[in-house]
Amino acid sequence: MQYLVRKSVSSDQLEFEDLDYDVKELSFGSGDKSLVPLALPNGKQLLIRGTSKGGASYRAGAGLNAEKNGKPALKGSLAEGDTLVVEGFEFRIIAAPMGFDVAVQVQAVAGSGGAVKPRYAMELQPLGLSLRAWSYLGLVAILLLFLLLPVIGLFDDDVAKTLRSAPLASDNSWSTGPLIPAHRIPAIGDNCQTCHVKPFQMVQDEQCLACHRGLTDHIDLQVHQIHDFAEFRCASCHRDHNEPAQIVRTDDALCADCHGRIEEFDLSGPTNSIAVSAFTEQDHPAFRYSLLRPQGSGGAFGWELERPRLPHSEISETSNLKFPHDLHLDPQKVQEQGSGEALQCNSCHQLQDDGEHFAPITMDKDCRSCHSLTFDVFEPDLELPHGDQRAAIVAMEAHFIREFTDPVLRKQRAATKPRRVPGKRDARASCEGTGLDCGRAEAIKEAEYQFANTGCVTCHVVEDTGAQDINDRWYIQPVKVNNDWYSRSSFDHQSHLALAGENERAVCESCHQISQSSESSDIAIPGIDNCLQCHGADVDHSVDLSCVSCHDYHYPDASLMAVGGQSDLLEKTLPPEVQQTELNDDTEIGAKDASD
């Protein structure tokens, strides 16, 4: 039979505990044989057995004071509404919930002294000592077992090993949890002193950087004052011995605690940082492109990375490459050579193993199959070298001089009627001058055609210097295609391409509107508004995104972390008198030395 016992557990009779039993009858009492513990005297029991009609019969042990509805009765029947009082406890039959046959409510009668008696001793006073004495004994035992014994092991490795292998308290008892799997290596093992070098001192950065060499820092010492970060350690963010095991923090508070109040920091150097607290249009600034800007004409003095905070509509790329995406993606004008199908994004853009970047576009790998560099219709298989302007001019001169200097080749050339090739110059078949003069003249004509009409100038920006020397007259500006538009963030193309299905181009163009681009200066990299459609913190059913989903804490282009951490770095770079007082202008000297 299914019984529900609803027993009072508070002195004000307002809190109850529900217990269920599947037995023939309930037994209440203080003895070991009693099913429901209750403080009835002398080990006596009260037995209650349910009936098929929802009521119950009871039988109180001899010597117990039992009253049913105010009249003495050691046994009898109970119906819903009847009250049975036994030795200060009141029993009532209540309406049984669904699934139970009989429900009994038990509570102490006010002022009677009745209480639920635990089956086992729960207090220390009966054992002969006061609570304070037991507290002192417990304190001494804890200090002896969990402090003194492990401390001895800190000074003797043999003792430490013995304590760890024996059922005794060792320094393992100080651990709040196991190491993460990446730290469970033979070099660490069970030796806590590998990381915890000094007793009762937090793990210092030296121990972390002993293994994690080559790790870059987070701050730019040209912008941030180093004293702002003096108290931070590796373990300020990376905490081991915690469960669940997760040593890399992914919560936004890690970033927003500082970046949400950027105005409070003492910033120096070039910076236009804006506070950010969440990934919404209001709480996150617009994305900043990483642009490669040529220094000098055509990048003659190299390229510099800029990250302007400008509207995307006002920014253009200066790669010195001419490439119309709309033309190449038009199936009526350009098709795959083998299949005749339209070009797809991955016809040229091949995702690399990191899932973020694409392999650089090269002439030989991506362009030459359609755009051959042939230059003489009389030698349709001969091509110019790519990527070296001087080598290309030398190749043209050498070829044409040989063609008109060698009598056999000159005769063959004059007798040949080559097929006209669209986009190629109709070279001369014969010449009346010397082989050297004819060859040079033909080379100049071909160079003019390549650099001014069609050929090299089709894809490259070419300057005509006006010089007389064929080697100095034209200057092809070097090409520098940007391969990382957001250098301070990361993006997983692989996970987003999982939506491609059969139409990968449609997925690419959902972010990159490139099919209408006719100029290579167009930038088809989306801004924050595109990402907010799926990842906005204020968008219903958005895909969860944390700061570290896109931003690395340790910037790849930052300086290496100093051994000893920021705290020790501060001590090493500042004079002692400055370390003890408020940092002044000497901090800039220390920061410069640290960055060097």
Contacts in CASP RR format, 6 or more apart in sequence:
PFRMAT RR
TARGET T0000
AUTHOR 0000-0000-0000
METHOD contacts of the structure
MODEL  1
MQYLVRKSVSSDQLEFEDLDYDVKELSFGSGDKSLVPLALPNGKQLLIRG
TSKGGASYRAGAGLNAEKNGKPALKGSLAEGDTLVVEGFEFRIIAAPMGF
DVAVQVQAVAGSGGAVKPRYAMELQPLGLSLRAWSYLGLVAILLLFLLLP
VIGLFDDDVAKTLRSAPLASDNSWSTGPLIPAHRIPAIGDNCQTCHVKPF
QMVQDEQCLACHRGLTDHIDLQVHQIHDFAEFRCASCHRDHNEPAQIVRT
DDALCADCHGRIEEFDLSGPTNSIAVSAFTEQDHPAFRYSLLRPQGSGGA
FGWELERPRLPHSEISETSNLKFPHDLHLDPQKVQEQGSGEALQCNSCHQ
LQDDGEHFAPITMDKDCRSCHSLTFDVFEPDLELPHGDQRAAIVAMEAHF
IREFTDPVLRKQRAATKPRRVPGKRDARASCEGTGLDCGRAEAIKEAEYQ
FANTGCVTCHVVEDTGAQDINDRWYIQPVKVNNDWYSRSSFDHQSHLALA
GENERAVCESCHQISQSSESSDIAIPGIDNCLQCHGADVDHSVDLSCVSC
HDYHYPDASLMAVGGQSDLLEKTLPPEVQQTELNDDTEIGAKDASD
1 22 0 8 1.000
1 23 0 8 1.000
1 24 0 8 1.000
1 50 0 8 1.000
1 101 0 8 1.000
1 102 0 8 1.000
2 20 0 8 1.000
2 21 0 8 1.000
2 22 0 8 1.000
2 99 0 8 1.000
2 100 0 8 1.000
2 101 0 8 1.000
2 102 0 8 1.000
3 20 0 8 1.000
3 21 0 8 1.000
3 22 0 8 1.000
3 23 0 8 1.000
3 26 0 8 1.000
3 50 0 8 1.000
3 100 0 8 1.000
3 101 0 8 1.000
3 102 0 8 1.000
3 103 0 8 1.000
3 104 0 8 1.000
4 18 0 8 1.000
4 19 0 8 1.000
4 20 0 8 1.000
4 96 0 8 1.000
4 97 0 8 1.000
4 100 0 8 1.000
4 102 0 8 1.000
4 103 0 8 1.000
4 104 0 8 1.000
5 18 0 8 1.000
5 19 0 8 1.000
5 20 0 8 1.000
5 21 0 8 1.000
5 26 0 8 1.000
5 36 0 8 1.000
5 103 0 8 1.000
5 104 0 8 1.000
5 105 0 8 1.000
5 106 0 8 1.000
6 16 0 8 1.000
6 17 0 8 1.000
6 18 0 8 1.000
6 19 0 8 1.000
6 94 0 8 1.000
6 103 0 8 1.000
6 104 0 8 1.000
6 105 0 8 1.000
6 106 0 8 1.000
7 16 0 8 1.000
7 17 0 8 1.000
7 18 0 8 1.000
7 19 0 8 1.000
7 36 0 8 1.000
7 105 0 8 1.000
7 106 0 8 1.000
7 107 0 8 1.000
7 116 0 8 1.000
8 15 0 8 1.000
8 16 0 8 1.000
8 17 0 8 1.000
8 106 0 8 1.000
8 107 0 8 1.000
8 108 0 8 1.000
8 116 0 8 1.000
9 15 0 8 1.000
9 16 0 8 1.000
9 17 0 8 1.000
9 116 0 8 1.000
13 107 0 8 1.000
13 108 0 8 1.000
13 110 0 8 1.000
16 105 0 8 1.000
16 107 0 8 1.000
19 36 0 8 1.000
20 100 0 8 1.000
21 35 0 8 1.000
21 36 0 8 1.000
23 35 0 8 1.000
24 49 0 8 1.000
25 47 0 8 1.000
25 48 0 8 1.000
25 49 0 8 1.000
25 50 0 8 1.000
26 35 0 8 1.000
26 36 0 8 1.000
26 47 0 8 1.000
26 48 0 8 1.000
26 49 0 8 1.000
26 104 0 8 1.000
27 33 0 8 1.000
27 34 0 8 1.000
27 35 0 8 1.000
27 36 0 8 1.000
27 45 0 8 1.000
27 46 0 8 1.000
27 47 0 8 1.000
28 34 0 8 1.000
28 35 0 8 1.000
28 36 0 8 1.000
28 38 0 8 1.000
28 40 0 8 1.000
28 45 0 8 1.000
28 46 0 8 1.000
28 47 0 8 1.000
28 48 0 8 1.000
28 86 0 8 1.000
28 89 0 8 1.000
28 106 0 8 1.000
29 36 0 8 1.000
29 37 0 8 1.000
29 38 0 8 1.000
29 39 0 8 1.000
29 40 0 8 1.000
29 43 0 8 1.000
29 44 0 8 1.000
29 45 0 8 1.000
29 46 0 8 1.000
29 117 0 8 1.000
30 37 0 8 1.000
30 38 0 8 1.000
30 39 0 8 1.000
30 40 0 8 1.000
30 41 0 8 1.000
30 43 0 8 1.000
30 117 0 8 1.000
30 119 0 8 1.000
31 37 0 8 1.000
31 43 0 8 1.000
31 45 0 8 1.000
31 119 0 8 1.000
32 119 0 8 1.000
33 45 0 8 1.000
34 43 0 8 1.000
34 45 0 8 1.000
36 106 0 8 1.000
37 116 0 8 1.000
37 117 0 8 1.000
37 118 0 8 1.000
37 119 0 8 1.000
38 46 0 8 1.000
38 89 0 8 1.000
38 106 0 8 1.000
38 116 0 8 1.000
38 117 0 8 1.000
39 87 0 8 1.000
39 114 0 8 1.000
39 115 0 8 1.000
39 116 0 8 1.000
39 117 0 8 1.000
40 46 0 8 1.000
40 64 0 8 1.000
40 86 0 8 1.000
40 87 0 8 1.000
40 89 0 8 1.000
40 117 0 8 1.000
41 64 0 8 1.000
41 87 0 8 1.000
42 63 0 8 1.000
44 60 0 8 1.000
44 61 0 8 1.000
44 62 0 8 1.000
44 63 0 8 1.000
44 64 0 8 1.000
45 61 0 8 1.000
46 58 0 8 1.000
46 59 0 8 1.000
46 60 0 8 1.000
46 61 0 8 1.000
46 64 0 8 1.000
46 66 0 8 1.000
46 86 0 8 1.000
46 91 0 8 1.000
47 58 0 8 1.000
47 59 0 8 1.000
47 60 0 8 1.000
48 56 0 8 1.000
48 57 0 8 1.000
48 58 0 8 1.000
48 78 0 8 1.000
48 91 0 8 1.000
48 102 0 8 1.000
48 104 0 8 1.000
49 56 0 8 1.000
49 57 0 8 1.000
49 58 0 8 1.000
50 56 0 8 1.000
50 57 0 8 1.000
50 101 0 8 1.000
50 102 0 8 1.000
51 57 0 8 1.000
51 77 0 8 1.000
51 102 0 8 1.000
54 80 0 8 1.000
54 93 0 8 1.000
54 96 0 8 1.000
54 101 0 8 1.000
54 102 0 8 1.000
55 77 0 8 1.000
55 78 0 8 1.000
55 79 0 8 1.000
55 80 0 8 1.000
55 93 0 8 1.000
55 102 0 8 1.000
56 77 0 8 1.000
56 78 0 8 1.000
56 93 0 8 1.000
56 102 0 8 1.000
56 104 0 8 1.000
57 75 0 8 1.000
57 76 0 8 1.000
57 77 0 8 1.000
57 78 0 8 1.000
58 66 0 8 1.000
58 75 0 8 1.000
58 76 0 8 1.000
58 77 0 8 1.000
58 78 0 8 1.000
58 84 0 8 1.000
58 91 0 8 1.000
59 74 0 8 1.000
59 75 0 8 1.000
59 76 0 8 1.000
60 66 0 8 1.000
60 74 0 8 1.000
60 75 0 8 1.000
60 86 0 8 1.000
61 74 0 8 1.000
62 74 0 8 1.000
64 74 0 8 1.000
64 86 0 8 1.000
64 87 0 8 1.000
65 72 0 8 1.000
65 86 0 8 1.000
65 87 0 8 1.000
66 72 0 8 1.000
66 73 0 8 1.000
66 74 0 8 1.000
66 84 0 8 1.000
66 85 0 8 1.000
66 86 0 8 1.000
66 87 0 8 1.000
67 73 0 8 1.000
67 84 0 8 1.000
67 85 0 8 1.000
67 86 0 8 1.000
68 76 0 8 1.000
68 78 0 8 1.000
68 82 0 8 1.000
68 83 0 8 1.000
68 84 0 8 1.000
69 82 0 8 1.000
69 83 0 8 1.000
70 83 0 8 1.000
70 85 0 8 1.000
78 84 0 8 1.000
78 91 0 8 1.000
78 93 0 8 1.000
79 93 0 8 1.000
80 93 0 8 1.000
80 94 0 8 1.000
80 95 0 8 1.000
81 92 0 8 1.000
81 93 0 8 1.000
81 94 0 8 1.000
82 92 0 8 1.000
82 93 0 8 1.000
83 90 0 8 1.000
83 91 0 8 1.000
83 92 0 8 1.000
84 90 0 8 1.000
84 91 0 8 1.000
84 92 0 8 1.000
85 91 0 8 1.000
85 109 0 8 1.000
87 114 0 8 1.000
88 108 0 8 1.000
88 109 0 8 1.000
88 112 0 8 1.000
88 113 0 8 1.000
88 114 0 8 1.000
89 106 0 8 1.000
89 107 0 8 1.000
89 108 0 8 1.000
89 109 0 8 1.000
89 112 0 8 1.000
89 114 0 8 1.000
90 106 0 8 1.000
90 107 0 8 1.000
90 108 0 8 1.000
90 109 0 8 1.000
91 104 0 8 1.000
91 105 0 8 1.000
91 106 0 8 1.000
92 104 0 8 1.000
92 105 0 8 1.000
93 102 0 8 1.000
93 103 0 8 1.000
93 104 0 8 1.000
94 103 0 8 1.000
94 104 0 8 1.000
94 105 0 8 1.000
95 103 0 8 1.000
96 102 0 8 1.000
96 103 0 8 1.000
97 103 0 8 1.000
108 114 0 8 1.000
108 115 0 8 1.000
108 116 0 8 1.000
124 131 0 8 1.000
124 134 0 8 1.000
125 131 0 8 1.000
127 134 0 8 1.000
129 137 0 8 1.000
145 168 0 8 1.000
145 169 0 8 1.000
146 169 0 8 1.000
146 173 0 8 1.000
146 174 0 8 1.000
149 163 0 8 1.000
149 168 0 8 1.000
149 169 0 8 1.000
149 170 0 8 1.000
150 163 0 8 1.000
150 169 0 8 1.000
150 170 0 8 1.000
150 171 0 8 1.000
150 173 0 8 1.000
150 174 0 8 1.000
151 199 0 8 1.000
152 159 0 8 1.000
152 163 0 8 1.000
153 159 0 8 1.000
153 160 0 8 1.000
153 163 0 8 1.000
153 170 0 8 1.000
153 171 0 8 1.000
154 160 0 8 1.000
154 171 0 8 1.000
154 193 0 8 1.000
154 199 0 8 1.000
160 170 0 8 1.000
160 171 0 8 1.000
163 169 0 8 1.000
163 170 0 8 1.000
163 171 0 8 1.000
164 170 0 8 1.000
164 171 0 8 1.000
164 172 0 8 1.000
164 190 0 8 1.000
171 192 0 8 1.000
172 190 0 8 1.000
172 192 0 8 1.000
174 192 0 8 1.000
175 192 0 8 1.000
175 241 0 8 1.000
176 241 0 8 1.000
176 242 0 8 1.000
177 241 0 8 1.000
177 242 0 8 1.000
177 243 0 8 1.000
178 184 0 8 1.000
178 241 0 8 1.000
178 243 0 8 1.000
178 245 0 8 1.000
179 188 0 8 1.000
179 240 0 8 1.000
179 241 0 8 1.000
180 240 0 8 1.000
180 245 0 8 1.000
180 246 0 8 1.000
180 247 0 8 1.000
181 245 0 8 1.000
182 247 0 8 1.000
183 240 0 8 1.000
187 194 0 8 1.000
187 211 0 8 1.000
188 194 0 8 1.000
188 195 0 8 1.000
194 207 0 8 1.000
195 203 0 8 1.000
195 207 0 8 1.000
195 208 0 8 1.000
196 203 0 8 1.000
197 204 0 8 1.000
197 206 0 8 1.000
197 207 0 8 1.000
202 233 0 8 1.000
202 235 0 8 1.000
203 233 0 8 1.000
203 234 0 8 1.000
203 235 0 8 1.000
204 233 0 8 1.000
204 564 0 8 1.000
204 565 0 8 1.000
204 568 0 8 1.000
205 233 0 8 1.000
205 234 0 8 1.000
205 561 0 8 1.000
205 563 0 8 1.000
205 564 0 8 1.000
205 565 0 8 1.000
205 566 0 8 1.000
205 567 0 8 1.000
205 568 0 8 1.000
206 563 0 8 1.000
206 564 0 8 1.000
206 565 0 8 1.000
206 568 0 8 1.000
208 234 0 8 1.000
208 235 0 8 1.000
208 238 0 8 1.000
209 215 0 8 1.000
209 234 0 8 1.000
209 561 0 8 1.000
209 563 0 8 1.000
209 564 0 8 1.000
209 565 0 8 1.000
214 560 0 8 1.000
214 561 0 8 1.000
215 554 0 8 1.000
215 560 0 8 1.000
215 561 0 8 1.000
216 554 0 8 1.000
216 555 0 8 1.000
216 556 0 8 1.000
216 557 0 8 1.000
216 558 0 8 1.000
216 559 0 8 1.000
216 560 0 8 1.000
216 561 0 8 1.000
217 554 0 8 1.000
217 555 0 8 1.000
217 558 0 8 1.000
217 559 0 8 1.000
217 560 0 8 1.000
217 561 0 8 1.000
217 562 0 8 1.000
218 553 0 8 1.000
218 554 0 8 1.000
218 555 0 8 1.000
218 558 0 8 1.000
219 226 0 8 1.000
219 229 0 8 1.000
219 558 0 8 1.000
220 555 0 8 1.000
220 558 0 8 1.000
221 559 0 8 1.000
221 591 0 8 1.000
221 592 0 8 1.000
221 594 0 8 1.000
221 595 0 8 1.000
222 268 0 8 1.000
222 269 0 8 1.000
222 270 0 8 1.000
222 591 0 8 1.000
222 595 0 8 1.000
223 267 0 8 1.000
223 268 0 8 1.000
223 269 0 8 1.000
223 270 0 8 1.000
223 271 0 8 1.000
224 265 0 8 1.000
224 266 0 8 1.000
224 267 0 8 1.000
224 268 0 8 1.000
225 265 0 8 1.000
225 266 0 8 1.000
225 267 0 8 1.000
225 268 0 8 1.000
225 583 0 8 1.000
225 587 0 8 1.000
225 591 0 8 1.000
226 566 0 8 1.000
226 569 0 8 1.000
226 570 0 8 1.000
226 573 0 8 1.000
226 587 0 8 1.000
226 590 0 8 1.000
226 591 0 8 1.000
226 594 0 8 1.000
227 570 0 8 1.000
227 583 0 8 1.000
227 587 0 8 1.000
228 265 0 8 1.000
228 266 0 8 1.000
229 566 0 8 1.000
230 566 0 8 1.000
230 567 0 8 1.000
230 570 0 8 1.000
231 566 0 8 1.000
231 567 0 8 1.000
232 566 0 8 1.000
232 567 0 8 1.000
233 565 0 8 1.000
233 566 0 8 1.000
233 567 0 8 1.000
234 565 0 8 1.000
237 249 0 8 1.000
237 254 0 8 1.000
237 553 0 8 1.000
238 247 0 8 1.000
238 248 0 8 1.000
238 249 0 8 1.000
239 247 0 8 1.000
240 247 0 8 1.000
248 548 0 8 1.000
249 548 0 8 1.000
250 546 0 8 1.000
250 548 0 8 1.000
250 549 0 8 1.000
251 546 0 8 1.000
252 278 0 8 1.000
252 546 0 8 1.000
252 547 0 8 1.000
254 547 0 8 1.000
254 548 0 8 1.000
254 553 0 8 1.000
255 276 0 8 1.000
255 547 0 8 1.000
255 548 0 8 1.000
255 551 0 8 1.000
256 276 0 8 1.000
256 277 0 8 1.000
256 278 0 8 1.000
256 547 0 8 1.000
258 265 0 8 1.000
259 273 0 8 1.000
259 275 0 8 1.000
259 276 0 8 1.000
259 277 0 8 1.000
260 275 0 8 1.000
260 276 0 8 1.000
260 277 0 8 1.000
261 275 0 8 1.000
262 273 0 8 1.000
262 274 0 8 1.000
262 275 0 8 1.000
262 276 0 8 1.000
263 275 0 8 1.000
267 273 0 8 1.000
268 588 0 8 1.000
272 309 0 8 1.000
274 285 0 8 1.000
274 309 0 8 1.000
276 283 0 8 1.000
276 284 0 8 1.000
276 285 0 8 1.000
277 283 0 8 1.000
277 284 0 8 1.000
278 284 0 8 1.000
278 537 0 8 1.000
279 531 0 8 1.000
279 532 0 8 1.000
279 535 0 8 1.000
279 536 0 8 1.000
279 537 0 8 1.000
279 545 0 8 1.000
279 547 0 8 1.000
280 532 0 8 1.000
280 536 0 8 1.000
280 537 0 8 1.000
280 538 0 8 1.000
281 528 0 8 1.000
281 529 0 8 1.000
281 532 0 8 1.000
283 537 0 8 1.000
284 528 0 8 1.000
285 309 0 8 1.000
285 528 0 8 1.000
286 309 0 8 1.000
286 311 0 8 1.000
286 312 0 8 1.000
286 527 0 8 1.000
286 528 0 8 1.000
287 486 0 8 1.000
287 489 0 8 1.000
287 527 0 8 1.000
287 528 0 8 1.000
288 307 0 8 1.000
288 308 0 8 1.000
288 309 0 8 1.000
288 486 0 8 1.000
288 488 0 8 1.000
289 307 0 8 1.000
289 308 0 8 1.000
289 312 0 8 1.000
289 315 0 8 1.000
289 485 0 8 1.000
289 486 0 8 1.000
289 523 0 8 1.000
289 525 0 8 1.000
290 305 0 8 1.000
290 306 0 8 1.000
290 307 0 8 1.000
290 482 0 8 1.000
290 484 0 8 1.000
290 485 0 8 1.000
290 486 0 8 1.000
290 487 0 8 1.000
290 488 0 8 1.000
291 305 0 8 1.000
291 306 0 8 1.000
291 307 0 8 1.000
291 308 0 8 1.000
291 315 0 8 1.000
291 317 0 8 1.000
291 318 0 8 1.000
291 482 0 8 1.000
292 303 0 8 1.000
292 304 0 8 1.000
292 305 0 8 1.000
292 306 0 8 1.000
292 318 0 8 1.000
292 319 0 8 1.000
292 480 0 8 1.000
292 482 0 8 1.000
293 303 0 8 1.000
293 304 0 8 1.000
293 305 0 8 1.000
293 306 0 8 1.000
293 318 0 8 1.000
294 300 0 8 1.000
294 302 0 8 1.000
294 303 0 8 1.000
294 318 0 8 1.000
294 320 0 8 1.000
294 477 0 8 1.000
294 480 0 8 1.000
295 301 0 8 1.000
295 302 0 8 1.000
295 303 0 8 1.000
295 304 0 8 1.000
296 302 0 8 1.000
297 463 0 8 1.000
297 477 0 8 1.000
298 320 0 8 1.000
298 461 0 8 1.000
298 477 0 8 1.000
298 478 0 8 1.000
299 320 0 8 1.000
299 477 0 8 1.000
299 478 0 8 1.000
299 480 0 8 1.000
303 480 0 8 1.000
305 487 0 8 1.000
307 487 0 8 1.000
307 488 0 8 1.000
308 315 0 8 1.000
312 523 0 8 1.000
312 527 0 8 1.000
315 523 0 8 1.000
316 521 0 8 1.000
316 522 0 8 1.000
316 523 0 8 1.000
317 482 0 8 1.000
317 520 0 8 1.000
317 521 0 8 1.000
317 522 0 8 1.000
317 523 0 8 1.000
318 521 0 8 1.000
319 479 0 8 1.000
319 480 0 8 1.000
319 481 0 8 1.000
319 482 0 8 1.000
319 520 0 8 1.000
319 521 0 8 1.000
320 460 0 8 1.000
320 461 0 8 1.000
320 477 0 8 1.000
320 478 0 8 1.000
320 479 0 8 1.000
320 480 0 8 1.000
321 459 0 8 1.000
321 460 0 8 1.000
321 461 0 8 1.000
321 479 0 8 1.000
321 481 0 8 1.000
321 520 0 8 1.000
322 458 0 8 1.000
322 459 0 8 1.000
322 460 0 8 1.000
322 461 0 8 1.000
322 520 0 8 1.000
323 459 0 8 1.000
323 520 0 8 1.000
324 517 0 8 1.000
324 518 0 8 1.000
324 519 0 8 1.000
324 520 0 8 1.000
325 514 0 8 1.000
325 515 0 8 1.000
325 517 0 8 1.000
325 518 0 8 1.000
325 522 0 8 1.000
325 524 0 8 1.000
326 515 0 8 1.000
326 516 0 8 1.000
326 517 0 8 1.000
326 518 0 8 1.000
327 333 0 8 1.000
327 334 0 8 1.000
327 518 0 8 1.000
328 334 0 8 1.000
328 343 0 8 1.000
329 342 0 8 1.000
329 343 0 8 1.000
329 505 0 8 1.000
329 514 0 8 1.000
329 515 0 8 1.000
330 342 0 8 1.000
331 341 0 8 1.000
331 342 0 8 1.000
331 343 0 8 1.000
334 342 0 8 1.000
334 343 0 8 1.000
334 370 0 8 1.000
335 341 0 8 1.000
335 342 0 8 1.000
335 343 0 8 1.000
336 342 0 8 1.000
336 343 0 8 1.000
336 347 0 8 1.000
337 369 0 8 1.000
337 370 0 8 1.000
344 504 0 8 1.000
344 505 0 8 1.000
345 504 0 8 1.000
345 505 0 8 1.000
345 508 0 8 1.000
346 504 0 8 1.000
348 361 0 8 1.000
348 366 0 8 1.000
349 358 0 8 1.000
349 359 0 8 1.000
349 361 0 8 1.000
350 358 0 8 1.000
350 359 0 8 1.000
351 357 0 8 1.000
351 358 0 8 1.000
351 359 0 8 1.000
351 493 0 8 1.000
351 494 0 8 1.000
351 497 0 8 1.000
352 358 0 8 1.000
352 359 0 8 1.000
355 492 0 8 1.000
355 493 0 8 1.000
355 494 0 8 1.000
356 490 0 8 1.000
356 491 0 8 1.000
356 492 0 8 1.000
356 493 0 8 1.000
357 483 0 8 1.000
357 484 0 8 1.000
358 483 0 8 1.000
358 493 0 8 1.000
360 481 0 8 1.000
360 483 0 8 1.000
361 367 0 8 1.000
361 481 0 8 1.000
363 371 0 8 1.000
363 386 0 8 1.000
363 387 0 8 1.000
364 386 0 8 1.000
367 459 0 8 1.000
368 386 0 8 1.000
371 458 0 8 1.000
371 459 0 8 1.000
372 383 0 8 1.000
373 383 0 8 1.000
373 384 0 8 1.000
373 385 0 8 1.000
373 386 0 8 1.000
374 380 0 8 1.000
374 381 0 8 1.000
374 382 0 8 1.000
374 383 0 8 1.000
374 384 0 8 1.000
374 421 0 8 1.000
374 424 0 8 1.000
375 382 0 8 1.000
375 383 0 8 1.000
375 384 0 8 1.000
375 396 0 8 1.000
375 424 0 8 1.000
375 425 0 8 1.000
375 446 0 8 1.000
375 450 0 8 1.000
376 382 0 8 1.000
376 399 0 8 1.000
376 400 0 8 1.000
376 403 0 8 1.000
376 427 0 8 1.000
376 446 0 8 1.000
377 418 0 8 1.000
377 419 0 8 1.000
377 420 0 8 1.000
377 421 0 8 1.000
377 424 0 8 1.000
377 425 0 8 1.000
377 426 0 8 1.000
377 427 0 8 1.000
378 403 0 8 1.000
378 413 0 8 1.000
378 416 0 8 1.000
378 418 0 8 1.000
378 427 0 8 1.000
378 429 0 8 1.000
379 399 0 8 1.000
380 418 0 8 1.000
380 421 0 8 1.000
382 399 0 8 1.000
384 392 0 8 1.000
384 395 0 8 1.000
384 396 0 8 1.000
384 450 0 8 1.000
385 391 0 8 1.000
385 392 0 8 1.000
385 395 0 8 1.000
386 392 0 8 1.000
389 474 0 8 1.000
389 475 0 8 1.000
389 476 0 8 1.000
390 471 0 8 1.000
392 450 0 8 1.000
392 456 0 8 1.000
393 443 0 8 1.000
393 447 0 8 1.000
393 470 0 8 1.000
393 471 0 8 1.000
396 443 0 8 1.000
396 446 0 8 1.000
396 447 0 8 1.000
396 450 0 8 1.000
397 439 0 8 1.000
397 440 0 8 1.000
397 443 0 8 1.000
397 470 0 8 1.000
399 443 0 8 1.000
400 438 0 8 1.000
400 439 0 8 1.000
400 440 0 8 1.000
400 442 0 8 1.000
400 443 0 8 1.000
400 446 0 8 1.000
401 435 0 8 1.000
401 436 0 8 1.000
401 439 0 8 1.000
401 440 0 8 1.000
401 443 0 8 1.000
402 409 0 8 1.000
403 409 0 8 1.000
403 410 0 8 1.000
403 413 0 8 1.000
403 439 0 8 1.000
403 442 0 8 1.000
404 410 0 8 1.000
404 413 0 8 1.000
404 431 0 8 1.000
404 434 0 8 1.000
404 435 0 8 1.000
404 436 0 8 1.000
404 438 0 8 1.000
404 439 0 8 1.000
404 442 0 8 1.000
405 435 0 8 1.000
405 436 0 8 1.000
405 439 0 8 1.000
410 430 0 8 1.000
410 435 0 8 1.000
413 429 0 8 1.000
413 430 0 8 1.000
414 429 0 8 1.000
414 430 0 8 1.000
416 429 0 8 1.000
417 429 0 8 1.000
420 426 0 8 1.000
423 454 0 8 1.000
423 455 0 8 1.000
425 445 0 8 1.000
425 446 0 8 1.000
425 449 0 8 1.000
425 453 0 8 1.000
427 442 0 8 1.000
427 445 0 8 1.000
427 446 0 8 1.000
428 438 0 8 1.000
428 442 0 8 1.000
431 437 0 8 1.000
431 438 0 8 1.000
431 439 0 8 1.000
431 441 0 8 1.000
431 442 0 8 1.000
432 438 0 8 1.000
440 470 0 8 1.000
443 470 0 8 1.000
444 470 0 8 1.000
447 470 0 8 1.000
447 473 0 8 1.000
447 474 0 8 1.000
449 455 0 8 1.000
450 456 0 8 1.000
450 457 0 8 1.000
451 457 0 8 1.000
451 462 0 8 1.000
451 464 0 8 1.000
451 473 0 8 1.000
451 474 0 8 1.000
451 476 0 8 1.000
452 462 0 8 1.000
452 464 0 8 1.000
452 474 0 8 1.000
456 462 0 8 1.000
456 476 0 8 1.000
460 476 0 8 1.000
460 477 0 8 1.000
460 479 0 8 1.000
461 476 0 8 1.000
461 477 0 8 1.000
462 474 0 8 1.000
462 475 0 8 1.000
462 476 0 8 1.000
462 477 0 8 1.000
463 474 0 8 1.000
463 475 0 8 1.000
463 477 0 8 1.000
464 473 0 8 1.000
464 474 0 8 1.000
465 472 0 8 1.000
465 473 0 8 1.000
465 474 0 8 1.000
465 475 0 8 1.000
466 473 0 8 1.000
467 473 0 8 1.000
485 523 0 8 1.000
485 525 0 8 1.000
486 525 0 8 1.000
487 557 0 8 1.000
488 551 0 8 1.000
488 555 0 8 1.000
489 550 0 8 1.000
489 551 0 8 1.000
490 550 0 8 1.000
490 551 0 8 1.000
490 552 0 8 1.000
491 550 0 8 1.000
496 507 0 8 1.000
496 511 0 8 1.000
497 504 0 8 1.000
497 507 0 8 1.000
499 507 0 8 1.000
500 506 0 8 1.000
500 507 0 8 1.000
501 507 0 8 1.000
508 514 0 8 1.000
509 515 0 8 1.000
511 526 0 8 1.000
511 530 0 8 1.000
512 524 0 8 1.000
512 525 0 8 1.000
512 526 0 8 1.000
513 524 0 8 1.000
514 522 0 8 1.000
514 524 0 8 1.000
517 524 0 8 1.000
532 539 0 8 1.000
533 539 0 8 1.000
534 542 0 8 1.000
534 543 0 8 1.000
535 542 0 8 1.000
535 543 0 8 1.000
535 544 0 8 1.000
535 545 0 8 1.000
536 542 0 8 1.000
536 545 0 8 1.000
537 545 0 8 1.000
554 561 0 8 1.000
559 594 0 8 1.000
559 595 0 8 1.000
562 568 0 8 1.000
562 569 0 8 1.000
562 572 0 8 1.000
562 594 0 8 1.000
569 594 0 8 1.000
570 579 0 8 1.000
571 579 0 8 1.000
572 594 0 8 1.000
573 589 0 8 1.000
573 590 0 8 1.000
573 591 0 8 1.000
573 593 0 8 1.000
573 594 0 8 1.000
574 583 0 8 1.000
574 586 0 8 1.000
574 587 0 8 1.000
574 590 0 8 1.000
575 586 0 8 1.000
578 584 0 8 1.000
578 586 0 8 1.000
578 587 0 8 1.000
END
